[in-house]
Amino acid sequence: MTQTLATIRNVILEGIHQIAPEAELESLQDDAEFRRELEIDSFDFLRLLVFVNERLKVDFPETDYGGLTSVSKLVSYVSRKLLPSSPVG
């Protein structure tokens, strides 16, 4: 399946919704630190990464966790793994 930035973002938001169903995703800024904004603990963060891994087949080494602090950073990370020629930051 060909992935686009929009589909990657949608999968991430779907994962966030799975672990924090009460979150108002419409008001979540893409560059906001979603763990702090949504009060997501470490376990839920790992559940999000497992969800994204299962849907998009992207591995997340533990050494990279610290850089995955916002939706935009997570989209960028996943897009670099899936779309190597993507110019995304």
Steps between C-alpha positions, in 0.01 A plus 500: 500500500635841406505738794464876487568754771124536549446126547797480738358789703154340503640169630685686777188693598299177494757347734482798733122469499532132592709576808333830594141483372400807702763717327376778278726431204355788299659746743836318524767702322730284285808650667367471858664247731209259490612290799484807724195654333298180521658370822616180330723289720794286385291186467243675280780650292632148439149386409488781241830389349380137489180616327695695238741208457213257441327729252800638311773242569746756637735404783582746776832438674491609864784744429261700277216536753623834633464667160142386447335772705239645264272386222712686245823339625341157496364556148843617387672198658259249347508671160881478493470127563226443242577773247880521495501760225255722690636850570318509837716641783 
